Amino acid sequence: MSISLILLILGLFYFFAHALIFVFKKTRVPDVLILVILGILFGPLLGFVSLEDFGKAGSVLTVIALAVILFESGTTLQLKSVAQSLFSTLALTLTTVFVTIAVIATGTLIFFGGDWHMALLTGAILCGTSSAVVIPMVQSLKLSERPGTILILESALTDVLCIILTFSFLGLKSEAGANITGVLQNIFTSFAFAGLIGILGGFFWLWVWNKVRQLPTSIFTTIAFVFVLYGLGELLGVSGAIVALCFGMTLANTPLFVKGREVPKISDEEKRFYQEIVFLLKTFFFVYLGISIHISDFGIITTSIILVSLLYFLRIWIARFTLTKNGCDSRDAKIAAVMIPKGLASAVLSSLLIQQGLEGAETIQAIVFSVIIYSIVLTAILVPLVDQGRLSGLYDRLMGRSSQES
């Protein structure tokens, strides 16, 4: 594909993505679904573009998208809301993670000839929710502060859990093996150290921010520092995603605790700039994700559809007992019940297994890609249906709520 044609398509996609915002307002059909379908159409189906056309730039831009989306979402989170939502977040997150691993492992066991290790590894890769999918949808749906915070935190936490659990299951094959205590220590250390890097980075940036703003062109400098912290976290072996999220939260909340002196704040101009960057990266990410989908095994496709449908059904009960019992209203709980799409972290981990030459990695990747695409499609379809749509009353009843409470 020529460079001129690529530029033409990118420009048209930008305007098309803006048009999808109006489509969402009128029809409640999320732009995520349409962008992924377009990626599949131009990539695997018609062959107009392939992953090779992007080279290494594609994978780099997806990581950039994740870092910026998490940072921008962190700037919208207030510590009071985070503290109030912590118990519900952990209950929702951990229950969903363990249920997902159990369902995926049991359902895919047949594809690995009864090898539980490979089945559990597949479950670990798919146990999280995608930040790049969840966060833009939460913001566009305008959820209440508490449930919105829960879903954003869940997506960030599960990105880390996916990575840690995947490498822990891989460690089971090594001579040293792995144990539950070691896994839990790794999880706690990763979260704590990543959070510390993000918080310290935030305090440092607040200290130098006014001086940096004196540069002739400085509006992008905060995003550049996000990249620095994200890369530093990854080099130190902790989650760059959690680092970016905590950095954004620190910038948004530090002024509340610093009394007696003026602290730099994110300006309205900077907020609009961050939102524009997130919009551009989100558009690229979902089209790129659609292009990357390659599935040909009908058995895997069918099994993935069944397993994902079961996970969405079980999520209703998980949301019922972790959210509606803790003060979330009916509408927010219903949205949370369908907000478990898979995405970037799962795709990257499955590709990493192939690079390592793990036997059976191709099967894992086929399952992962199938689950990713169906979960995104199902989320995009269910959101408008449960939010004032035909399934709204049914979800109310399943959650033990009457429709009048919505």
Secondary structure by P-SEA (a helix, b strand, c coil): ccaaaaaaaaaaaaaaaaaaaaaaaaccccaaaaaaaaaaaacccccccccccccaaaaaaaaaaaaaaaaaaaaaccaaaaaaaaaaaaaaaaaaaaaaaaaaaaaacccccccaaaaaaaaaaacbbbccccaaaaaaacccaaaaaaaaaaaaaaaaaaaaaaaaaaaccccccccaaaaaaaaaaaaaaaaaaaaaaaaaaaaccccccccccccaaaaaaaaaaaaaaaaacccaaaaaaaaaaaaaccccccccbbbbcccaaaaaaaaaaaaaaaaaaaaaaaaacccccaaaaaaaaaaaaaaaaaaaaaaaaccccccccaaaaaaaaacccccaaaaaaaaaaaaacccaaaaaaaaaaaaaaaaaaaaaaaccccccccaaaaaaaaaccccccc
